[in-house]
Every structure is written in C-alpha cells, then in structure tokens.
Amino acid sequence: MKDTLVIFSTLADRNRFAPDPNLRNVMTGVKADNADNVDRIRATEERILSSMTGVSKGSEQAVTLA
C-alpha cells in the first residue's frame, strides 16, 4: 500500500494532463528544450532505427548461460 501511495503522489505532482505545453518525462519531471518538438524527436528516432536496420551487432547480442 505504501508503494502505491508513493506512485499516486508522484503522478499527482507530475500531471501529464496539465495545461503545460512542454514535453516532459512524467516520472522525473525533466522538461525538453523549447527547440524540441514531437515531429523533430520522431524524425530523429526514425533516422536512428533506419540506420540500425540490417546491422548485426555481435557485441550487443544476448548470450545465454546454457
């Protein structure tokens, strides 16, 4: 119950439906710069993902203990 109350309190302090138009992390409260916007962030994410397509990273593969 204590953990649930902590989560509720944290979310109440960082209401994602507040009228503040800035982008921010709901849990940490960190706000994005004014130069950042959803379209720019999405374009950056898409560029990163497309650069990763077809690339094999052996060092980043999971290795099982078996």
QUIURZI-V166260 format. One line per field, one symbol per residue. phi: phi as a letter, one per 40 degrees, with the letter a starting at -180 (. if undefined). burial: I if it has 16 or more other ideal C-beta (glycine too) atoms within 10 Angstrom, else O. A space follows every 10 residues. Layout:
# QUIURZI-V166260
phi: ???
burial: ???
This chain:
# QUIURZI-V166260
phi: .ccccccdcc cccbccbccc cccaccccgc ccccccaccc cccccccccc cccgccbdcb ccbccc
burial: OOOOOOOOOO OOOOOOOOOO OOOOOOOOOO OOOOOOOOOO OOOOOOOOOO OOOOOOOOOO OOOOOO
